[in-house]
Amino acid sequence: MKKLLALVAGLAIGLFSFHAAAATDVSRGTDAEAEALVKRAIAYYQKNGKEKSMDEFSKSPGPFVDRDLYVTVLSMNADSLAHINPKMRGRNTMDYRDPDGKFPIRERTEIAAREGKGWQEFKFFNPMTKQIEIKHTYFEKYDNLIFSSGAFRPTK
């Protein structure tokens, strides 16, 4: 009887732990999906123009938001033209620092000016998990604008 109770207790604890882990797991976008979203945003911009595109990219929920992936657009001077957080639109983000003291926007504008596209990693607020996490971001310069999207990874 004691063995049976121990087995049942062990299974209950195991199931509870599994349920708790499943409840906090969030479906996350991938690097490949982030890159594809940027390319889709550029194609949309080419077809629809700047004003309509910036409004569309900033909708949340919207066609350019997929789980924790979303499109942002910056000018080469780091003015935020499209972002799912309405407080970010219109702000200059050049001096933004992540929690580690990195200047990711400054770095992004420099790489975009020099190479036209690239990847970077920094810490940023994930709107799905409501946590600061590592964001692996793909960006591409088009029409003197920087289109980007990033996949979040839990910090360790």
N, C-alpha and C positions, 0 to 999 in steps of 0.2 A: 504493500500500500504506500509506504514512504517513497519507494522508487517511482511509482505512478504519479504521486503528487509532485515530486521533483521534476519529472518529465513534463507534466502539464504546466508547471510554473515556468520551466525553461522555455517551452514553446510559447507561452503567453508573453514572456519578456522579449523573446526573439521577434514575435509578430508585432508587438508594440514598437520595438526599435525600427523594424522594417517600415511600418506605417509612418512613423515620425520622419524617417529619412525620405520617404516618398513624398510626404506632404511638403517638405521644404525644397525638394528638387524642382528646378525650373527648366523648362525646355529652352535651350540656348541656341543662338545662331552660331554659325561656323565662319571661319575666315573666308572660305570659298563663297558663302552666301553674302557676306559683307561686300566682297569685291564685286559680285554679280549685281548687288543692289546699287552700288555706285555706277556701274556701267548702264544699268536700266534708268537711273536718274539722269545721266548725261543724255541718253537717247530721248527721254521725255523732254528735257530742256531744249534739245535741238529742234524738236517738233513743235513745242508749245510756247517757247520764249521764256524770258526771265521772270516777269511778274507772276504769271500763272504758275510757273514751276515752283518758285519760292513759297507761294501760298500752299501749294499741294504738298510739298516736302515737309511743311511745318504742321500738317494735320496729324492729330493723334487722338483716336485711331485714324489711320489713313492708309492709302495705297503704298506708301513708302516707309511703313512701320511693320516689322515682322518680328514678333516676340521682343527680344532685347536689341534687335537691329533697327536702326533708323538712319536717315540721311541728314547730314548737315552740310551747309555750304558757307564758305568764307570768301571774302574778298582777299586779294593778295596783301591787303593792309590789316587783315584779321578781323574785319567787321563781320559779325554773324548775320548772314542773310536768310538762312533757313535753319530752324532747329525745332524739335518737338516741345521744348520748354519756351513758352511765349516770352518769358523774362529775358531770354538770351538773344532774341531777335533784335537787331539794331545795335547791339553792344559791341564794343571793340574788345576782343579777347586776347590780344597779344601778350598781356602780362599775366594771364591765368597761370597759376602754379598748381601742380597736383600735390597730394599729401607728402610726396617725397621731395618736393622742391623743384621738380622738373618744370620746364616751360614747353609743354607739348605743342602749343599753337605756334609759338615762335619757331620751334624746330620744323613743324609741318610747312609753314610758309617758306622757310629757307630751302628745304628739300624740294618743294614743289617748284620754286623759282629755278633751282639748279637742275633738277632731274625730271620734272613733270609728273612724277608719281612715286609712290613708295608705301612702306609700312612703318608703323611706329607702335610703341607700347608705353602706356602710362596708366595712372590710376584715375578713375572717374566714377561718378555716381551711376549705378545701374537702376533705371526706373522700375524694373520688374522686381528686383530683390530688395530694393531700397537700401543697398549697401554700397560702400566704396569697393570697387573691384578693379582688377587689371583689365584694361581695354586694349585689344590688339586691333589697330585701325588701319584700313586701307584708304588711300586718298589718291586723287587724280586731278591734275590741273586741266581745265578746259575753259576756253573763252575768258582767260584771266581770272577764273574763279577756282576754288578748291572744293571739290565734292568729296565727301568722306562718309564712311560707315565702319563701325567696329564691333567685333565680337567680344563679349565680356567673359572673363574667367575668374573664378573665385580666388581671392587672395589666400595665401597659405600661412 
